[in-house]
Amino acid sequence: MNTIFEKEESKMAGYFLPQLQLVIGVWINGQTYWLHNQTEKIITNEKLTVKLKQENIFSKIRNSHICITNHDESEKNVMIVMMHRYLHASKDHLAFISPTEHIIFHLANKKIFLVNGQYEGQAIQQATIQPFWSMNTDYMWSCESKGTLKYQPMAKGIAVSMFTLNLSIPSHETKIAYTWTIQGEAKSELLNVNEALLKNTLAFPLKK
């Protein structure tokens, strides 16, 4: 397992991952609560707390943990919206969903960024690429009351990618969802690292 990471780290020595900005949204009962420039949020009326932790795995991989705790006496069904955008996006920036792998890619400045996520082994549920201005507007939803994103497979320029994961959180328990970003110069390279990461069970512990 370490072999592929060590090889990729050697190739990328001295090269640091330019961050894709991550914004977390928590959808529940037809409403969405966003963590803008926050690592922790209390959703008082739903009796939920949300915590975001990010870590770099070598120079080219960033793994983000989203921990949601249900303080209520009943189970909560929650959908997490993971929104990524390239901080220095320009006209040459392209974001798209790969129909084969159902993985999101951002292309910018001759680099490729792979975006993926999972919750307890479950892959991405919904995915879409939309213009940046659609953030926090009705445009990003096909039906917000049902938690259905408006589907668009690609966009150029100042665009964001979004995907969702569905969580069922029992009373007084914490569940963790993950999203990660991998940077490289070739799609095949990124897919190999992504596959190795998915096989590394230590990267996705089920408890805090």
C-alpha positions in Angstrom: 0.0 0.0 0.0 2.8 2.4 0.9 4.7 1.6 -2.4 2.5 3.6 -4.7 2.4 6.6 -2.3 6.1 6.5 -1.9 6.7 6.5 -5.7 4.2 9.3 -6.3 5.8 11.3 -3.4 9.2 10.9 -4.9 8.0 12.2 -8.3 6.3 15.2 -6.6 9.2 16.1 -4.2 9.1 19.8 -3.4 5.7 20.2 -5.1 2.8 21.3 -2.9 -0.9 20.8 -3.6 -2.6 24.1 -4.6 -5.8 23.9 -2.6 -9.2 23.5 -4.2 -11.5 25.4 -1.8 -13.9 23.1 0.0 -17.3 24.4 1.3 -19.5 22.0 3.2 -23.3 22.1 3.1 -25.6 20.0 5.3 -29.1 19.4 3.9 -31.8 18.2 6.2 -35.6 18.4 6.0 -35.5 20.6 2.9 -33.0 23.2 4.2 -29.3 23.6 3.6 -26.8 24.9 6.2 -23.4 26.0 4.9 -20.0 26.1 6.6 -18.5 29.2 5.0 -14.9 29.8 6.3 -15.8 27.6 9.2 -14.5 24.3 10.6 -17.4 23.8 13.1 -21.1 24.6 13.1 -24.0 24.0 15.4 -27.4 23.5 13.7 -29.5 24.2 16.8 -33.0 23.5 15.5 -31.9 20.1 14.2 -29.7 19.3 17.2 -26.6 18.6 15.1 -23.0 19.6 15.3 -20.7 19.5 12.3 -16.9 19.5 12.4 -14.5 19.7 9.5 -10.9 18.5 9.7 -8.5 18.6 6.8 -5.1 17.0 6.5 -2.5 16.6 3.7 -1.4 13.0 2.9 2.0 13.7 1.2 2.2 16.8 -0.9 -0.4 15.9 -3.5 -3.4 14.5 -1.5 -5.7 16.4 0.8 -8.2 14.3 2.9 -11.1 16.0 4.6 -13.2 14.5 7.4 -16.7 15.7 8.0 -18.0 14.6 11.5 -21.7 15.0 12.2 -23.0 14.4 15.7 -26.8 13.8 16.3 -27.7 15.1 19.8 -31.4 14.3 19.3 -33.4 11.4 20.7 -34.3 10.2 17.1 -32.3 9.2 14.1 -31.5 11.9 11.5 -31.2 11.5 7.8 -28.7 14.0 6.5 -27.2 14.8 3.1 -23.8 16.4 2.9 -23.0 18.6 -0.1 -19.3 18.8 -0.9 -18.5 21.9 -3.0 -15.1 22.5 -4.6 -13.7 25.3 -6.6 -10.3 26.2 -7.9 -9.2 29.3 -6.1 -7.4 30.8 -9.1 -9.9 29.8 -11.8 -9.6 31.4 -15.2 -10.9 30.8 -18.7 -8.7 27.7 -19.1 -10.3 26.1 -16.0 -12.5 23.1 -16.9 -14.5 21.0 -14.4 -16.3 17.8 -15.4 -17.8 14.6 -14.2 -16.1 11.4 -15.6 -19.1 9.2 -16.8 -17.0 6.1 -16.5 -15.6 6.4 -13.0 -18.3 8.8 -11.7 -15.5 11.0 -10.3 -15.0 14.7 -10.6 -12.0 16.3 -12.3 -10.8 19.9 -12.4 -8.3 20.9 -15.1 -6.3 24.2 -14.6 -2.8 25.5 -15.4 -1.8 22.2 -17.0 -2.6 20.3 -13.8 -5.4 17.8 -13.1 -7.3 17.6 -9.8 -9.3 14.5 -8.9 -12.2 15.0 -6.4 -13.9 12.0 -4.8 -15.6 11.1 -1.5 -17.3 8.3 0.4 -19.3 7.4 3.5 -18.9 4.0 5.0 -17.9 2.5 1.7 -20.7 4.2 -0.2 -19.6 6.3 -3.2 -20.8 9.7 -4.5 -24.6 9.9 -4.7 -25.2 13.0 -6.9 -22.7 15.1 -8.8 -22.9 18.3 -10.8 -20.8 21.1 -12.2 -22.2 24.6 -12.1 -21.1 28.2 -12.4 -19.7 29.8 -9.3 -22.5 32.3 -9.0 -25.1 29.5 -8.5 -23.7 28.8 -5.0 -26.3 29.4 -2.3 -29.0 30.1 -4.9 -32.1 28.3 -6.1 -30.3 27.6 -9.4 -28.1 24.9 -7.9 -31.2 22.8 -7.1 -33.6 20.9 -9.2 -35.7 20.6 -6.0 -34.2 21.7 -2.7 -37.1 20.4 -0.7 -36.2 16.9 -2.0 -32.5 17.5 -1.9 -32.0 17.1 -5.7 -29.2 19.0 -7.3 -29.6 20.4 -10.8 -27.4 18.1 -13.0 -24.8 19.6 -15.3 -21.8 17.4 -16.4 -19.2 20.1 -17.1 -18.5 23.9 -17.1 -15.6 26.2 -18.0 -14.2 29.2 -16.3 -15.3 30.2 -12.8 -17.2 27.0 -11.9 -17.7 24.8 -8.9 -18.1 21.0 -8.6 -20.6 19.6 -6.1 -21.4 16.0 -5.0 -23.5 14.6 -2.2 -23.3 11.8 0.4 -26.3 10.5 2.4 -25.9 9.7 6.1 -28.2 8.1 8.6 -27.1 9.1 12.1 -28.6 7.3 15.1 -29.5 9.2 18.3 -26.4 10.5 20.2 -24.0 9.1 17.6 -21.3 10.6 15.4 -20.8 9.6 11.7 -17.9 10.6 9.5 -17.9 11.3 5.7 -14.9 11.9 3.6 -13.8 13.9 0.6 -10.3 14.0 -0.9 -8.4 15.9 -3.6 -5.5 14.4 -5.6 -3.3 16.4 -7.9 -1.2 15.2 -10.8 -0.4 15.6 -14.5 -2.2 12.6 -16.0 -5.7 11.1 -15.4 -4.2 7.6 -15.2 -1.8 8.7 -12.4 -4.7 10.2 -10.4 -6.9 7.1 -10.8 -4.1 4.8 -9.6 -3.5 6.9 -6.5 -7.3 7.2 -5.9 -7.6 3.4 -6.1 -4.8 2.9 -3.7 -6.3 5.4 -1.3 -9.7 3.6 -1.4 -8.0 0.3 -0.5 -6.2 1.9 2.5 -8.7 1.3 5.3 -6.6 3.4 7.7 -7.4 6.5 5.6 -11.2 6.3 6.4 -11.7 5.3 10.1 -15.4 5.0 11.0 -15.1 6.7 14.4 -13.6 9.9 15.6 
